Amino acid sequence: MSQYFKNIKEGIINSYSQVFFSDYRWFGILLIVSSFVNLNAGISGLVCVVFSLMLSSLLGFNPAFTKAGSYSFNVLLTGLTLGAFCQISLPFLLLLFVATVITLLMSVWLFSYFSRYSLPMLSLPYIFSIWIILFGIKSFTNLDLNTPAGCCSGDLFGLFSISFVSLRKLLDSFALTPLFVSYFKSMGAIFFQHNIFSGILITVGLLIYSRIAFTLSFIGFLSGYVFYFIFQHNSIESGYNAIAINYILTAIAIGGFFLIPSAATYLLVIFSTPIQAFIITAFAKIIEPYHLPLYSLPFSFFVLIVLITLNNRYIIKYFYVVKYQLFSPEKNLYGFDFHLERFKKHTLVNIHLPFYGEWHVSQAHDGKITHKNDFRFAWDFVVTDEHKRTFRLPGDDLTDFYCYGLPVLAPAHGTVVALVDGVEDNTIGDVNLNENWGNTIVIKHSEYLFSKISHIKKDSFKVQIGDYVNKGDVIAMCGSSGRSPEPHIHFQLQETKEIGSKTLKYPLSYYVTKEKEGYLLHSFELPNEKETIFRPSVSPLIKQAFHFIPGMELKFEVKNGNNKSTESWLVCTDSYNNSYLYCNKTKAIAYFTNNDTLFYFTSYVGTKDSLLYYFYLGANKILLSYFPELKLEENLPVETYGNNALKIIQDFVAPFYIFLKANYKAIYKHADETQAPNEIIINSEVNTQLMGGRKKEILFEIELANNKIIKFTIKEKDKCIEAVNIG
């Protein structure tokens, strides 16, 4: 029962914040307070929300959507509307009951319908429900909807009259008082609070919730204000506030919520003003004979037109629709920027190296020997020793060469579409110019992506044309057939299946290079000539330690100074098959991906005062292979910066320029043995930077043993947190 009331409480708060596309708790609470400046409207709105949440639970609607306020924010608007124009009485309470049911059912129906097309229902349920009620209420004489807004007997405005007089005097000291007064009144009008005080409360809440949303709200209001000042100067004071809510909500919606905030979306908000003005005027004329209010109908109509139009583009540019909603323009933007940076070079099909072990790039793209013109985008691979020789002395026979007879692997899933066999291997130093490619295999990975591997050893193929191969399958052995003076692997990507096709510049997904000090992971890059290169092979210890199965629970005993506590994480999967860790204590969520080569986190939602947040930072990217002194580097979202003054400034200018940076670095520092370690220590650090200068640093240490994470340590300034796995 306590959980039931807790869900109702969260549903109430979220119903208010959802009006501004938010799930920020304190913003919702401030909106509740602001709605009670007009007491009748505040009471009516709250009663409708509570009743709708109870009814939603009783009828068995989706509890997640109910708790999020997805169904009830339109009910709130209906209640506020009726309360602003009607005295509370017994017949009125009956009207609220009917209005709640109608709006709730309308919300569930439209939410279900629009979700099929990945579109929001916005305030359409509220508009349609209010119209139904206004048409039907004419038959009920005991209900009076003619009381002017802001003049109800329950209006709290008069209780604060002294404060409002002082506030007005303060506003009068500014030269742009009429503009500010109109803006605050327009903000208050969204919650049917036709006064400055409520508008200021809402504005402050919006500013705390999102600097981008606040900026857009004023840009939307101002662009409409200027338009009406130019074309309807005489009626701007009396007429604009009633329709300004459409400009404000539209600006937030298309400027930074449903679209990733950018300079382009800000311009879209400004230049869409005349279009919205004509839509508002047209709808007003259409519904005028029926004496129906316009309210936020133009906003819903215009936003849906924009989203439907953008969803039907063939080429995506300038405007990017938010695919996974984080309910904050800043989080949406920083998350998008982070993913754009991390995955900008990623390819649809991941192509891996066609071998295991340590190899050497003897010829890369634009090689001086044979990789020229149409065949410029190819690689030749050999195996060398510590003296950079490719053979054992004396080097006269094929078997003297280290790579001869080594397995050749499928670089990705696909179907064998071409294969040549039967070409003899050359004696050392000789070449076969008549059969240039020698024994060759071509594998189709997608419609226009094929891999070709040449100079294969005669009669070593393990597959034939038509066979389907999986990534990493052994398909043949390295040889020296064709134009091959010594054993090596020739590897290229191409757009067609024919042997001898033009090469295609296409990156390799994940590979490791040997550096002067340790090893370095590369993601979706092109190997360079003379590099020593590895295809990562999975370490059983690391793989098992980061193999988080849905339903699995990780439990830690956390020591922070003299304080001890426990924190447990549950491995879950959402309806979109996104895996995440859920902290039972803090309700935080960390989304992750495990692609059998890398484990990495994609996003984090929740409080930063959680062990899970530190784990999200410290284990942000982990290679599931072990290399001594292996280094990994990654950029992190700006959200890592926290909420200091610099971050607030960054929020305001983020759509135009991101000057704060956060970086992640990890190094595989220790293992009890190299080949098959049973104990591994990974050190990592996260540092935030401003214009290249380091501002903040957090150090981490992850200890792996017994196929799990046994210990996780965090060091930040004078703070040291130690978490021991007790699960």
BAPARO-695930 format. One line per 3 residues: number of its first residue (from 1); their letters; for each residue x, y, z of C-alpha. Coordinates in steps of 0.5 Angstrom, whole numbers, always signed. Each point is the difference from the previous one (the first is absolute). Layout:
<semars>
NUM) A) X/Y/Z; ... .
</semars>
This chain:
<semars>
1) MSQ) +0/+0/+0; +6/+5/+2; +2/-1/-8 .
4) YFK) -6/+1/-2; -1/+7/+3; +8/+1/-2 .
7) NIK) -2/-1/-7; -6/+5/+0; +4/+5/+3 .
10) EGI) +5/-1/-5; -5/+0/-5; -3/+7/+2 .
13) INS) +7/+3/+0; +1/-2/-7; -7/+2/-3 .
16) YSQ) +2/+7/+2; +7/+0/-3; -2/-4/-6 .
19) VFF) -4/+6/-3; +7/+3/-1; +3/-7/-2 .
22) SDY) +4/-1/+6; +1/-5/+5; +3/+4/+5 .
25) RWF) -3/-1/+7; +2/+7/+3; -3/+4/-6 .
28) GIL) -6/-4/+1; -1/+2/+7; +1/+7/-2 .
31) LIV) -5/-1/-5; -5/-2/+5; +1/+5/+4 .
34) SSF) -1/+5/-6; -6/-3/-2; -3/+2/+7 .
37) VNL) +0/+7/-1; -7/+0/-3; -2/-5/+6 .
40) NAG) -6/-2/-4; +4/-2/-6; +5/-3/+5 .
43) ISG) -5/-5/+3; -3/-2/-6; +6/-2/-4 .
46) LVC) +3/-4/+6; -7/-3/+2; +0/-2/-8 .
49) VVF) +7/-3/+0; -1/-4/+7; -6/-3/-3 .
52) SLM) +3/-2/-7; +6/-3/+3; -5/-4/+5 .
55) LSS) -4/-2/-6; +6/-2/-4; +2/-5/+5 .
58) LLG) -7/-3/+1; -1/-1/-7; +7/-3/-1 .
61) FNP) +3/+5/-5; +8/+0/-1; +3/+1/+7 .
64) AFT) +6/+3/-3; -4/+5/-4; -5/+2/+6 .
67) KAG) +6/+1/+4; +4/+5/-5; -7/+4/-1 .
70) SYS) +0/-2/-7; -8/-1/+1; -2/+5/+5 .
73) FNV) +4/+7/-2; -6/+1/-5; -5/-2/+6 .
76) LLT) +4/+6/+4; -1/+5/-6; -8/-2/+0 .
79) GLT) +0/+1/+7; +4/+7/+0; -5/+2/-5 .
82) LGA) -6/-1/+3; +2/+2/+7; +2/+7/-3 .
85) FCQ) -7/+1/-3; -4/-3/+5; -2/+0/+8 .
88) ISL) +1/-6/+4; -7/-3/+2; -3/-7/+0 .
91) PFL) -2/+0/-8; +7/+2/-1; +3/-6/+3 .
94) LLL) -4/-4/-4; +2/+4/-6; +7/-1/+2 .
97) FVA) -1/-8/+0; -3/+0/-7; +5/+4/-3 .
100) TVI) +6/-4/+4; -3/-6/-3; -1/+3/-7 .
103) TLL) +7/+3/+0; +4/-7/+2; -4/-4/-5 .
106) MSV) +2/+5/-5; +7/+0/+2; +1/-8/+0 .
109) WLF) -3/+0/-7; +4/+5/-3; +6/-2/+4 .
112) SYF) +0/-7/-3; -2/+3/-7; +6/+5/-1 .
115) SRY) +5/-5/+4; -1/-5/-7; +3/+6/-4 .
118) SLP) +5/+2/+6; -4/+7/+0; -2/+3/+7 .
121) MLS) -7/+2/+1; +1/+6/+3; -6/+4/+3 .
124) LPY) -5/-3/-5; -4/-4/+5; +0/+6/+4 .
127) IFS) -3/+4/-6; -5/-5/-2; -2/-1/+7 .
130) IWI) -2/+7/+2; -3/+1/-7; -5/-6/+2 .
133) ILF) -1/+3/+7; -2/+7/-3; -5/-3/-5 .
136) GIK) -3/-4/+5; +0/+4/+6; -5/+5/-3 .
139) SFT) -6/-5/+2; +2/+1/+7; -2/+6/+3 .
142) NLD) +3/-1/+7; +7/+1/-3; +3/+7/-1 .
145) LNT) +6/+1/-4; +0/+7/-1; +4/+2/+6 .
148) PAG) +6/+4/-2; +6/-3/+1; +4/+3/+5 .
151) CCS) -6/+2/+4; -3/-6/+3; -1/+1/+8 .
154) GDL) +5/-5/+1; +5/+4/-3; +7/+0/+4 .
157) FGL) +2/+6/-4; -3/+5/+5; +3/-3/+6 .
160) FSI) +7/+2/-3; -2/+7/-3; +5/+4/+4 .
163) SFV) +5/-5/-3; -2/+1/-7; -1/+8/+1 .
166) SLR) +8/+0/+2; +1/-5/-5; -3/+4/-6 .
169) KLL) +4/+6/+3; +6/-4/-1; -2/-1/-7 .
172) DSF) -2/+7/-2; +8/+2/+2; +2/-4/-7 .
175) ALT) -1/+3/-6; -3/-6/-4; -5/-1/+6 .
178) PLF) -6/-1/-5; +4/-6/-4; +2/-3/+7 .
181) VSY) -7/+0/+3; -3/-3/-7; +5/-5/+1 .
184) FKS) -2/-2/+7; -7/+0/-1; +1/-4/-6 .
187) MGA) +4/-5/+4; -6/+0/+5; -5/-1/-5 .
190) IFF) +2/-7/-2; -2/-2/+7; -6/+5/+0 .
193) QHN) +3/+4/+5; -1/+7/-3; +5/+4/+4 .
196) IFS) +7/+2/+1; +2/-4/+6; -2/-7/-3 .
199) GIL) +3/+2/-6; +7/+2/+4; -1/-7/+4 .
202) ITV) +0/-4/-7; +5/+4/-3; +5/-1/+6 .
205) GLL) -2/-8/+0; +2/+0/-8; +6/+3/+1 .
208) IYS) +2/-4/+5; -2/-6/-4; +3/+2/-6 .
211) RIA) +4/+6/-3; -1/-2/-7; -8/-1/+1 .
214) FTL) +0/+7/+4; +4/+3/-6; -5/-3/-5 .
217) SFI) -6/+2/+4; +2/+7/+0; +2/+0/-8 .
220) GFL) -6/-3/-1; -4/+5/+4; +4/+6/-3 .
223) SGY) -1/-2/-7; -7/-1/+0; +0/+7/+4 .
226) VFY) +4/+4/-5; -5/-3/-6; -6/+2/+3 .
229) FIF) +3/+7/+2; +1/+1/-7; -6/-3/-3 .
232) QHN) -5/+1/+6; +3/+6/+4; -7/+2/+3 .
235) SIE) -2/-6/+3; +7/-3/+2; -2/+1/+7 .
238) SGY) -7/-3/+1; +1/-6/-5; +7/-2/+0 .
241) NAI) +1/-3/+6; -6/-5/-1; +4/-3/-6 .
244) AIN) +7/+1/+2; +0/-7/+3; +0/-3/-7 .
247) YIL) +6/+4/-1; +3/-2/+6; -1/-8/+0 .
250) TAI) +1/+0/-7; +7/+3/+1; +2/-5/+6 .
253) AIG) -3/-6/-4; +3/+1/-7; +6/+4/+2 .
256) GFF) +3/-5/+5; -4/-5/+3; -3/-5/-6 .
259) LIP) +6/+3/-4; +7/+0/+2; +2/+8/+2 .
262) SAA) +4/+3/-5; +1/+7/-4; -5/-3/-5 .
265) TYL) -5/-2/+5; +0/+7/+3; +0/+3/-7 .
268) LVI) -6/-4/-2; -4/+2/+6; +1/+8/-2 .
271) FST) -2/-1/-7; -6/-5/+1; -3/+6/+4 .
274) PIQ) -4/+3/-6; -2/-7/-2; -3/-1/+7 .
277) AFI) -3/+6/+0; -4/-2/-6; -2/-6/+3 .
280) ITA) -2/+3/+6; -5/+5/-4; -2/-6/-4 .
283) FAK) -2/-4/+5; -3/+6/+4; -5/+1/-6 .
286) IIE) -2/-7/-1; -2/-1/+7; -3/+7/+1 .
289) PYH) -7/-2/-2; +0/-5/+6; +2/+4/+5 .
292) LPL) +6/-5/+2; +7/+3/+3; +6/-1/-4 .
295) YSL) +5/-1/+6; +6/-5/-2; -3/-3/-7 .
298) PFS) +5/+4/-5; +6/-2/+5; -2/-8/-1 .
301) FFV) -2/+1/-7; +6/+4/-2; +5/-5/+4 .
304) LIV) -3/-6/-3; +1/+3/-7; +7/+1/+1 .
307) LIT) +1/-7/+3; -3/-4/-5; +3/+4/-6 .
310) LNN) +7/-1/+3; -1/-7/+1; -2/-1/-7 .
313) RYI) +7/+3/-3; +5/-4/-4; +6/+3/+2 .
316) IKY) +1/+2/+7; +3/+7/+2; +0/+6/+4 .
319) FYV) -6/-2/+4; +1/-7/+4; -6/-3/+3 .
322) VKY) +1/-2/+7; -1/-8/+0; +1/-1/+7 .
325) QLF) -3/+5/+5; +4/+2/+6; -5/+5/+2 .
328) SPE) +5/+6/+0; +2/+4/-6; +7/+0/+3 .
331) KNL) +0/-7/+1; -2/-2/-7; +5/+5/-3 .
334) YGF) +6/-2/+4; -2/-8/-1; -1/+2/-8 .
337) DFH) +7/+3/+0; +3/-6/+4; -3/-5/-4 .
340) LER) +2/+4/-7; +7/+0/+3; +1/-7/+2 .
343) FKK) -4/-3/-6; +2/+5/-5; +4/-5/-4 .
346) HTL) -4/-6/+2; -2/-4/-6; -7/-5/-1 .
349) VNI) +4/-6/-1; +6/-1/+5; +6/-3/-4 .
352) HLP) +6/-3/+4; +7/-2/-2; +0/-7/-3 .
355) FYG) +5/-3/+5; +2/-1/+7; +6/+2/+3 .
358) EWH) +6/+5/-1; +1/+2/-7; +3/+5/-4 .
361) VSQ) -3/+5/-5; +5/-1/-6; -4/+5/-5 .
364) AHD) -6/+4/+2; -4/+5/-4; +4/+3/-6 .
367) GKI) +5/-5/+1; +7/+2/-5; +0/-7/-3 .
370) THK) -7/-3/-2; -5/+4/+4; -2/+6/-5 .
373) NDF) -5/+2/-4; -7/-4/+0; +4/-5/+5 .
376) RFA) +3/+6/+4; -5/-2/+6; +3/-7/+2 .
379) WDF) +5/-3/+6; +5/-5/+0; +1/-3/+6 .
382) VVT) +6/-5/+2; +3/-2/+7; +7/+2/+2 .
385) DEH) +5/-1/+6; +4/+4/+4; +5/+2/-5 .
388) KRT) -6/+2/-5; +1/-6/-4; -6/-4/-3 .
391) FRL) +4/-7/+0; +5/-5/+4; +6/+0/-3 .
394) PGD) +2/-2/-5; -6/+2/-3; +0/-4/-7 .
397) DLT) -6/-4/+1; -8/+2/+1; +0/-4/+7 .
400) DFY) +6/+5/+2; -5/+6/+0; -4/+1/+7 .
403) CYG) -7/+1/-3; +0/-5/-5; -5/-5/+1 .
406) LPV) -3/+4/+6; -8/+0/+0; -4/+6/-4 .
409) LAP) -6/+2/+3; -7/+3/-2; +0/+7/+1 .
412) AHG) -7/+0/+1; -7/-4/+0; -1/-1/-8 .
415) TVV) -1/-5/-6; +6/-2/-4; -2/+2/-7 .
418) ALV) +7/-1/-4; +5/-5/+1; +6/-2/-4 .
421) DGV) +5/-6/+2; +5/-4/-3; +5/+5/-1 .
424) EDN) +7/-2/+2; +4/+4/+5; +6/+3/-2 .
427) TIG) +7/-2/+1; +3/+6/+4; +2/+6/-4 .
430) DVN) -4/-2/-6; -7/+2/-2; -6/-2/-4 .
433) LNE) -2/+6/-4; -5/-4/-5; -4/-2/+7 .
436) NWG) +1/+7/+3; -5/-1/+6; +2/-7/+1 .
439) NTI) -5/-4/+5; -5/+5/+2; -7/+0/+3 .
442) VIK) -5/+5/+0; -5/+1/+6; -7/+4/-1 .
445) HSE) -1/+4/+7; -6/+4/-3; -3/+3/-7 .
448) YLF) +6/+4/-1; +6/-3/+4; +4/-5/-1 .
451) SKI) +7/-3/+2; +5/-3/-4; +6/-4/+3 .
454) SHI) +6/-2/-5; +6/-4/+0; -3/-6/+4 .
457) KKD) +4/-7/+0; -3/-5/-5; -5/-5/+2 .
460) SFK) -1/+3/+7; -7/+3/-1; -5/-2/+6 .
463) VQI) -6/+3/-4; -3/+0/-7; -4/+5/-4 .
466) GDY) -7/+1/+3; +2/-2/+8; -1/+5/+5 .
469) VNK) +5/+2/+5; +0/+3/+6; +5/+5/+3 .
472) GDV) +7/-3/+2; -1/-7/-4; +6/-3/-2 .
475) IAM) -1/+0/-8; +7/-2/-3; +7/+1/+1 .
478) CGS) +5/+5/-1; +4/-1/-7; +4/+3/-5 .
481) SGR) -3/-1/-7; -1/+5/-5; +4/+6/+0 .
484) SPE) +3/-2/+6; +8/+0/+1; -1/-2/+7 .
487) PHI) -6/-3/+5; -5/+6/+2; -7/+2/+0 .
490) HFQ) -3/+5/-5; -6/+3/+3; -5/+5/-3 .
493) LQE) -7/+2/+0; -4/+1/-6; -7/+2/-3 .
496) TKE) -1/-6/-4; +1/-8/+0; +5/+0/-6 .
499) IGS) +7/-2/+1; +4/+6/-2; -5/+5/+2 .
502) KTL) +2/+7/+2; +1/+1/+7; -4/+3/+5 .
505) KYP) +3/+5/+6; -4/-3/+6; +3/+0/+7 .
508) LSY) +1/-6/+4; -4/+0/+6; +5/-2/+6 .
511) YVT) +7/-2/+0; +6/+2/+5; +7/+2/-2 .
514) KEK) +6/-1/+4; +3/+7/+2; +7/+1/+3 .
517) EGY) -3/+0/+7; -6/-5/+0; -6/-1/-5 .
520) LLH) -5/+5/-2; -7/-2/-3; -3/+3/-6 .
523) SFE) -7/+0/-2; -2/+1/-7; +6/+2/-3 .
526) LPN) +5/-2/-6; +6/-3/+2; +7/+3/-2 .
529) EKE) +6/-3/-3; +5/-3/+4; -5/+0/+6 .
532) TIF) +0/-7/+4; -7/-1/+1; -4/-5/+4 .
535) RPS) -8/-3/-1; -2/+0/+7; -1/-7/+3 .
538) VSP) -5/+0/+6; +3/-1/+7; -5/-5/+4 .
541) LIK) +1/+4/+6; -2/+7/-3; -6/-3/-4 .
544) QAF) -3/-3/+6; +1/+5/+5; -3/+5/-5 .
547) HFI) -6/-5/-2; -6/+3/+3; -6/-4/-1 .
550) PGM) -7/+2/+1; -2/-2/+7; +7/+0/+3 .
553) ELK) +1/+4/+6; +7/+3/+2; +0/+2/+7 .
556) FEV) +6/+4/+3; +2/+2/+7; +2/+8/+0 .
559) KNG) +5/+3/+4; +0/+8/+0; +5/+2/+6 .
562) NNK) -3/-2/+6; -7/-2/-3; -2/-6/-3 .
565) STE) -6/-2/-4; -2/-5/-5; -3/+1/-7 .
568) SWL) -3/-5/-5; -1/+0/-8; -4/-4/-4 .
571) VCT) +1/-1/-7; -6/+1/-4; -2/+1/-7 .
574) DSY) -6/+5/-3; -5/-1/-5; +5/+2/-6 .
577) NNS) +5/-5/+3; +5/+5/+3; +3/-3/+6 .
580) YLY) +2/+4/+6; +2/+0/+7; -5/+2/+5 .
583) CNK) +2/+3/+7; -6/-3/+5; +3/+6/+5 .
586) TKA) +0/+6/-4; -4/-2/-6; +5/+2/-5 .
589) IAY) +1/-4/-7; +6/-1/-4; -1/-2/-7 .
592) FTN) +5/-5/-3; +2/-4/-6; +4/-6/+0 .
595) NDT) +2/-2/-7; +5/-6/+1; +6/+5/-1 .
598) LFY) -1/+6/+4; -5/+1/+6; -2/+7/+1 .
601) FTS) -5/+5/+3; -4/+4/-5; -4/+5/+5 .
604) YVG) -2/+1/+8; -6/+2/+3; -1/+2/+7 .
607) TKD) +4/+3/+6; +8/+1/+0; +0/-2/+7 .
610) SLL) +0/-7/-1; +5/-6/-1; -3/-2/-7 .
613) YYF) +2/+7/-2; +7/-1/+2; +0/-7/-4 .
616) YLG) -3/+4/-6; +6/+4/+0; +5/-5/+2 .
619) ANK) -2/-5/-5; -2/+4/-5; +3/-4/-6 .
622) ILL) +4/-7/+2; +3/-4/-6; -2/-8/+2 .
625) SYF) +7/-2/-2; +7/+1/+4; +6/+3/-2 .
628) PEL) +5/+3/+5; +0/+7/+1; -6/+1/-5 .
631) KLE) -2/+7/-1; -8/+2/-2; -2/+7/-1 .
634) ENL) -7/+3/+0; -4/+7/+0; -5/+0/+5 .
637) PVE) -7/+4/+0; +1/+7/+3; -5/-2/+5 .
640) TYG) +6/-3/+4; +2/+7/+2; -6/+1/+5 .
643) NNA) -4/+6/+1; +5/+5/+2; +0/+8/-3 .
646) LKI) +4/-2/-6; -5/-6/-2; -6/+5/+1 .
649) IQD) +4/+5/-5; +1/-6/-5; -7/-2/+0 .
652) FVA) -2/+7/-2; +5/+0/-6; +0/-8/-1 .
655) PFY) -4/+0/-7; +5/+5/-3; +6/-3/+3 .
658) IFL) +3/-5/+5; +6/+3/+4; +0/-5/+6 .
661) KAN) +3/-7/-1; +0/-6/+4; +5/-6/-2 .
664) YKA) +1/-7/+2; +6/-4/+0; +2/-7/+2 .
667) IYK) +6/-5/+1; +0/-7/+1; +5/+0/+6 .
670) HAD) +2/-6/+3; -2/-8/-1; +3/-6/+3 .
673) ETQ) +2/-3/-7; -1/+3/-7; -3/-6/-4 .
676) APN) -6/-2/+4; +0/+4/+6; -4/-1/+7 .
679) EII) +1/+7/+3; +0/+6/-4; +0/+7/+3 .
682) INS) -3/+6/-5; +2/+7/+2; -4/+6/-3 .
685) EVN) -1/+7/+1; -5/+6/-2; +2/+7/-1 .
688) TQL) -4/+6/-2; +3/+5/-4; -1/+8/-2 .
691) MGG) +3/+2/-6; +6/-5/+1; +1/+1/+7 .
694) RKK) -1/-6/+5; -6/+2/+5; -2/-6/+4 .
697) EIL) +3/-7/+1; -3/-7/+2; +4/-6/+1 .
700) FEI) -2/-7/+0; +2/-7/+1; -4/-6/-2 .
703) ELA) +3/-7/+2; -2/-7/-4; +0/-7/+3 .
706) NNK) -4/-6/+1; -4/+2/-7; -3/+6/+3 .
709) IIK) +2/+8/+3; +2/-2/+7; +2/+8/+2 .
712) FTI) -1/+7/-3; +4/+6/+3; -2/+7/-1 .
715) KEK) +5/+6/+2; -2/+7/-1; +4/+5/+3 .
718) DKC) +0/-2/+8; -6/-5/-1; +1/-7/-1 .
721) IEA) -5/-5/-1; +1/-7/+0; -6/-5/-3 .
724) VNI) +1/-8/+2; -4/-5/-4; -4/-4/+5 .
727) G) -5/-3/-5 .
</semars>
